[in-house]
Amino acid sequence: MSIYDIPVKTLAGEDSSLGALAGKTLLVVNVASKCGLTPQYTALEELHERLAPRGFSVVGFPCNQFGGQEPGTADEIEQFCSTTYGVTFPMFEKIEVNGPGRHPVYDSLTAVPDASGEAGDIQWNFEKFLIGPDGSVVARFRPRTVPDDPEVLTAIESHLPG
């Protein structure tokens, strides 16, 4: 099963999948509103706005598994993201990214190793996965790697469609 085929729900609770974004380069991020890394939303939104015309999208999955840093309801998360950071990229339902309740999207993602060869569980909020236009996971960046890090930007640029 392709990552595009896995059912997800939007933050508004509507049935969806990443298939709606097939053919684009995606940066999938588990996000949280009350984390020391939350300011990464600024760079994520800037990347999204700048590269969307070239076939790129950031995709956010809120997660409350790390220090209870995403306690809000879907409405509260949407309000926080739009008001505080002007987020326009797609946001999906709050999910679990580790453990027995891990969402199937993250089953696929966590099988991919980072640059040092480590696969497995998400370390914290704002771990990033780069998905190429064909749906393959092409890179993994740990939480403290900022979205506008040169390594991330180079990887995105080299996988943009067309």
N, C-alpha and C positions, 0 to 999 in steps of 0.2 A: 504494500500500500504506500502510495506517495504521500509526502507531508501535505500535499495539496488536497488529498482526499479525506483527511481526518476531520470529523465534525468538530466545530467550535461554536461558541455563542459570542455575539458581539457584546460590548459592555451594556447595550440596551436590552440584552436578552434574546436577540433574534438569532435563529439558526444561520450558520455561515460556515465557511472554511477558508483556508489560505488559498484555495483554488481560484477565488475571485481576484487574486493578485498574481496568478500564474503568468510567467513570462517576464516578471519584474525581478530585480535584485532586491532582496529583503534583508533588513537587519532586525532580527527578532530579539526582544529584550524583556526580561521579567522586571517589572517596575514596582515602585512603592513610593507613597506620598510622604512618609515620615522617616526617611533614611538619610544618613549623612551624604549619600550619593545622589539624592533626589535632584540636586541642581544639574545633573547630567541631562535632565529633560530639555534644558535650554539648547545644548549642543545637538541633541537628538532631533529636536524640532527644526533647528537651522539646517541640519543635513537633509532632513526630509524635504523642506521647502526648496532648498538649492538643487537637489538632485532628482526630485520627482519628475520634472520634465524629461529627464533622461532615462526613465524607467526604473526608478528606485522608490522604495517605501520603507519607513520604519514601521514596526508592528509591536505594540505593547501588550503584555500580559501581566496585569496586576497580580501580586502574590503576597500573602500575609505570613509566609512560613519563616521569615527571618526577623526575629525580634518583634513580631507583631507590628511591623512597620507599614502595613496596608490594612488598617482595621475598617475602613470606610465601606459604605454600600456602593453599588454601581453608580448611583446618582451623585454621591459625595465625591467619588473618584473622578467622574467626568467633570464635575464643577471645579474641583481643585486643579485638574490638568488644564482645562480651558482657561480658567481665570488667572491662575498663577503663572502658567508657562505657555499659554496660547497653543496648546497641542492640537494639531489638525490631523496627525497620522492615525491610522486605525488602532483602536483599543478594543481588546476582547475581554471576556469575562474573567473575574478573579479565579485563579486556578492554583493547584499545587504543582510544584516543579520537581519535588523530591519525594521519596518515600512511597508507601503503598498506594496513596491517592494521586500519584503523579499523573498528570494529563498525558494522553497518548502523543500529543505534539512534542512534549518534552522527553518521552521515551525515545523518539527519533533523534532529537537534538543532543541529549546527554551521551549518546553512543559515540559522538564525534570528539576526538581529542583536541586539546588546545595546542598552541605552538610548541609547548614542552612535551607533548605526547600524552598528556593526562586527559582521560575521558571520565565519565561518571557524573556524580551529583553536582548540582549547581552550588557554587560556594556562597553566594549572597545575592542581594538585589542587584540589578543592572548588569547581569552577565549577558553577553551579546553573541548571537549566532548570525553569520552571514550565509544567506541562501542564494544560490545562483539562479538565473532565469529558468533553468531546467528543473529546479526543485531540489537540487543536491546541496547539502550543507558543505560549504567550502572553507569556512574559518570559524573559530571560536575565540572570543576575547573575554577575559575574566573581568569581574566587576570594576576593579580600579583602573582598567584601561578605558580612558575617556573616549567618547564617540568621535572626537575630532583628532585623536592620536594619529600621527602620520602612518603608522602601520595599518590602522583601520581604514583610513582614507585611501591608501594605496590598494588595499584588498577590495574595497568597494569599487573604485575606479576600474580595476582590472576585470571586474565581473559584471559591469553594466551591460545591458543588452545592446546589440547592434554596435 
